[in-house]
Amino acid sequence: MGNSGLERVCDRLEAGVTVVTVNSRLYRYILEGFDRHMLSKGIVAWKSPVVMPIGAYLPALWAEAAPSEPLLAPRQASALWEKVVSADRSVDKRHFGQAARASYEAYRLMSEYCVRLPGDDLYLSEEGRAMKRWLERYSKEVVRLGFVDSATLPGRLAKAVSSGLVLVPDELVLAGF
């Protein structure tokens, strides 16, 4: 974001608009820019602006939508994938850690891009069938433990917003997307 872009974002923050950034680095940049913006106007004290990286904003919305359904932390999710993959007899026990990490990353990407595995195993390779098996076990285990996987959060929040369970601001600035 160039200076003119930062100035526009700072003007929106000054007006009380929430800003959601693509990452923590841009979040810090905007906060520092806002401080400079306010000081340059001769203001010495101001209300903290609402700026959040997307990784903090979505969980905050979820806490509002479903406070009784905790999010599974990334480390917990990774450990659960390792448990699921290591329990599969078809996996070489010397390499289950690599398979679990790769599967967890694939699952996160599949969730992010709304990709579903086909219902019919006929179209899947051996690895695809294993992934489907692990994903079913993982999903059941997440539910059994009473958690919500953060990879499914955007879809769940979209439903919560459209049904009115979560109120979003009238104006929201997305920065860096």
C-alpha positions as CSV (number, residue, x, y, z in Angstrom):
1,M,0.0,0.0,0.0
2,G,1.4,3.4,-1.0
3,N,1.3,6.5,1.1
4,S,-1.9,7.7,-0.4
5,G,-3.5,4.3,0.3
6,L,-2.3,4.5,3.9
7,E,-3.7,8.0,4.2
8,R,-7.1,6.8,3.0
9,V,-7.0,3.8,5.4
10,C,-6.0,6.2,8.3
11,D,-8.9,8.5,7.4
12,R,-11.3,5.5,7.6
13,L,-9.8,4.4,10.9
14,E,-10.2,8.0,12.3
15,A,-13.9,7.7,11.3
16,G,-14.2,4.5,13.3
17,V,-14.2,2.0,10.5
18,T,-12.7,-1.5,11.2
19,V,-9.7,-2.5,9.1
20,V,-8.9,-6.1,8.5
21,T,-5.4,-6.9,7.1
22,V,-4.1,-9.8,5.1
23,N,-1.3,-10.4,7.6
24,S,0.3,-9.3,10.9
25,R,3.0,-7.3,9.1
26,L,0.5,-5.1,7.3
27,Y,-1.5,-4.8,10.6
28,R,1.6,-3.3,12.3
29,Y,2.4,-1.1,9.4
30,I,-1.1,0.4,9.4
31,L,-1.1,0.9,13.2
32,E,2.3,2.7,13.0
33,G,1.0,4.7,10.1
34,F,-2.1,5.7,12.0
35,D,0.0,6.9,15.0
36,R,2.1,9.0,12.6
37,H,-1.1,10.3,10.9
38,M,-2.6,11.4,14.2
39,L,0.6,13.0,15.4
40,S,1.0,14.9,12.2
41,K,-2.4,16.4,12.8
42,G,-1.2,17.6,16.2
43,I,-3.3,15.1,18.1
44,V,-1.6,13.7,21.2
45,A,-4.2,11.2,22.4
46,W,-6.7,9.2,20.5
47,K,-8.9,6.1,20.8
48,S,-7.2,2.9,19.6
49,P,-8.3,2.1,16.1
50,V,-9.8,-1.2,15.3
51,V,-7.3,-3.0,13.0
52,M,-6.9,-6.7,13.0
53,P,-5.1,-9.3,10.9
54,I,-7.6,-11.7,9.3
55,G,-6.2,-14.5,11.4
56,A,-7.4,-12.7,14.5
57,Y,-10.6,-11.1,13.0
58,L,-12.2,-14.4,12.0
59,P,-11.8,-16.1,15.4
60,A,-13.1,-13.0,17.1
61,L,-16.2,-13.2,14.9
62,W,-16.5,-16.9,15.7
63,A,-16.3,-16.2,19.4
64,E,-19.3,-13.9,19.0
65,A,-21.2,-16.3,16.9
66,A,-20.6,-19.5,18.8
67,P,-18.9,-18.8,22.1
68,S,-19.5,-22.4,23.3
69,E,-17.7,-24.0,20.3
70,P,-14.0,-23.5,20.7
71,L,-11.6,-23.4,17.8
72,L,-9.0,-26.1,17.4
73,A,-5.6,-24.4,17.5
74,P,-3.3,-25.1,14.6
75,R,-0.9,-27.2,16.8
76,Q,-3.9,-29.2,18.1
77,A,-5.1,-29.8,14.5
78,S,-1.6,-30.9,13.4
79,A,-1.3,-33.3,16.4
80,L,-4.8,-34.7,15.6
81,W,-3.8,-35.2,11.9
82,E,-0.7,-37.1,13.1
83,K,-2.8,-39.3,15.4
84,V,-5.2,-40.1,12.5
85,V,-2.5,-40.8,9.9
86,S,-0.4,-42.9,12.3
87,A,-3.4,-45.1,13.1
88,D,-3.8,-46.0,9.5
89,R,-2.2,-49.4,8.9
90,S,-1.4,-48.6,5.3
91,V,1.1,-45.9,6.3
92,D,4.8,-46.6,6.7
93,K,5.4,-45.8,10.3
94,R,8.7,-44.3,9.5
95,H,7.1,-41.6,7.4
96,F,3.7,-40.9,9.0
97,G,4.9,-37.5,10.3
98,Q,5.6,-36.3,6.7
99,A,2.3,-37.8,5.5
100,A,0.4,-36.1,8.3
101,R,2.0,-32.7,7.7
102,A,1.3,-32.9,3.9
103,S,-2.2,-34.1,4.5
104,Y,-2.9,-31.3,7.0
105,E,-1.6,-28.7,4.6
106,A,-3.7,-30.2,1.7
107,Y,-6.8,-30.2,4.0
108,R,-6.2,-26.5,4.8
109,L,-5.9,-25.6,1.1
110,M,-8.9,-27.7,0.2
111,S,-10.9,-25.9,2.9
112,E,-9.6,-22.5,1.8
113,Y,-10.5,-23.1,-1.9
114,C,-13.8,-25.1,-1.1
115,V,-12.5,-28.2,-2.8
116,R,-14.3,-31.5,-2.0
117,L,-13.0,-34.9,-2.8
118,P,-15.3,-36.9,-5.1
119,G,-17.9,-39.1,-3.5
120,D,-16.9,-42.1,-5.7
121,D,-13.5,-43.5,-4.9
122,L,-13.2,-44.7,-8.5
123,Y,-11.7,-41.3,-9.5
124,L,-9.2,-41.3,-6.7
125,S,-5.6,-42.5,-6.6
126,E,-4.4,-44.6,-3.7
127,E,-3.2,-41.3,-2.0
128,G,-6.5,-39.7,-2.7
129,R,-8.4,-42.5,-1.1
130,A,-6.1,-42.3,1.9
131,M,-6.7,-38.6,2.2
132,K,-10.4,-39.1,2.0
133,R,-10.2,-41.8,4.7
134,W,-8.1,-39.6,7.0
135,L,-10.3,-36.5,6.4
136,E,-13.4,-38.5,7.5
137,R,-11.6,-39.7,10.6
138,Y,-10.2,-36.3,11.4
139,S,-13.6,-34.6,11.0
140,K,-15.3,-37.1,13.2
141,E,-12.6,-36.7,15.9
142,V,-12.9,-32.9,15.8
143,V,-16.6,-33.2,16.4
144,R,-16.2,-35.8,19.1
145,L,-13.8,-33.6,20.9
146,G,-16.2,-30.6,20.7
147,F,-14.1,-28.3,18.6
148,V,-14.4,-26.4,15.4
149,D,-11.5,-26.6,13.0
150,S,-10.2,-23.1,12.0
151,A,-9.9,-24.3,8.4
152,T,-13.7,-24.4,8.2
153,L,-14.1,-21.1,9.8
154,P,-14.7,-18.9,6.7
155,G,-17.5,-21.0,5.5
156,R,-19.1,-21.3,8.9
157,L,-18.8,-17.6,9.4
158,A,-20.4,-16.9,6.1
159,K,-23.4,-18.9,7.2
160,A,-23.5,-17.2,10.6
161,V,-23.4,-13.7,9.0
162,S,-26.1,-14.5,6.4
163,S,-28.4,-16.0,9.2
164,G,-27.8,-12.9,11.4
165,L,-25.9,-14.7,14.2
166,V,-23.0,-12.4,13.6
167,L,-23.2,-8.7,13.0
168,V,-20.5,-7.2,10.8
169,P,-19.8,-3.5,10.6
170,D,-21.7,-1.5,8.0
171,E,-18.3,-0.6,6.5
172,L,-15.2,-2.7,6.6
173,V,-11.8,-2.0,5.0
174,L,-9.9,-5.0,3.7
175,A,-6.2,-4.2,3.3
176,G,-3.7,-6.2,1.3
177,F,-6.1,-8.7,-0.2
